[in-house]
Amino acid sequence: MILSLQGCMAVGKTTAVRYIQEHAPYIHISYEINTDVIEEIKRRDPVT
């Protein structure tokens, strides 16, 4: 099973993942590395 948490900022994704880590340690958590995407957005819109 793969569970993907997606959503806007400040809706509780990290809180949900921390809860899962604490209460279900047998579940592997993997974070997407999106640094390249964020840097490209900043490059295109320096105000961000």
Number of C-alpha atoms within 10 A of each C-alpha: 3 6 6 9 10 9 9 7 8 8 10 13 15 12 11 12 15 13 12 15 14 11 10 10 10 9 10 9 12 8 7 5 8 8 9 9 10 11 11 10 13 12 11 9 9 7 7 8
